[in-house]
């Protein structure tokens, strides 16, 4: 059975997409640590990041770097933190989290509750910054 992320890529489940190319997809986390918290995935469904073939692995990080620059341009923050946990969904994914402090990258913290209009505005801002690169 396809992972929830594969179903998002296929358009079966909606997402707040911020960037996409032939091999990778980036969208807002629906349970964000901070506004602009973005997930970056390969379209190829592989559970564990270190099981990716070398080309997909390198391309994922290149795509994630471009998305991170767009997040930083669109969301006021000091840095964009990176986490690869991969325990909750069996599909490789990178978390990009806008940070003001190191403590902002604590997944034990309560998640932000955003309205659909907020998600839409954030996604549009990041997508525009991504396209402007």
Phi, psi and omega in degrees: 000138181294144177292164177302326180290321176296324178291327175295312179301321181285353180083009179283334179233132181290155176212166175264078184294138175244336180197153179200144167222195185296333187243346188223159184215138178230136183209158181290140174289132182281352174234068190284147170288321178216161175301132181096358178301117188238143174254137179239127184227153167280147177291333176289125183278106175227128186296310191249128186305323183278002171265356177293148173293159187302320181295316180293319180300309180296318179295323178300314180292324177295316178296316180299322179297318178294319177295318180299320176298321179292319178300313181296326178288329187265334186239123179299118179198162177277324181211168169246115179279156182234135174219140173235102181254301173069020182269334188272335178225128182281059180207122181313132175206146178249130174269129171247116187237119175298132185237142165255326177222165177298330180295345179290346182258042180251108184287355176276346180292153174300143180279153178289144176253110182245150177276157179307322180296324178292314177303314182299315181294317179296312180300317180296320179295315180293317179300318179295318178295324177296313181293332182285346182287000000 
